[in-house]
Amino acid sequence: MANSNPNDTKLEQQRAESATAALKSQTEDNHTEDTDAAADRIADNLKSAKEDK
């Protein structure tokens, strides 16, 4: 029985692509009309935090 090569970049690439596809699917499934508004609020909060320093 052969052990898989830990340096197998092709396998790592497949894993990365699979993980990316899963995350993309998850975020698309969770997408709502409020997403853009939430992103704007987060950006505003970050801007405020930077100005407070």
Secondary structure, 3 states (H helix, E strand, C coil): CCCCCCCCHHHHHHHHHHHHHHHHHHHHHCCCCCHHHHHHHHHHHHHHHHHHC
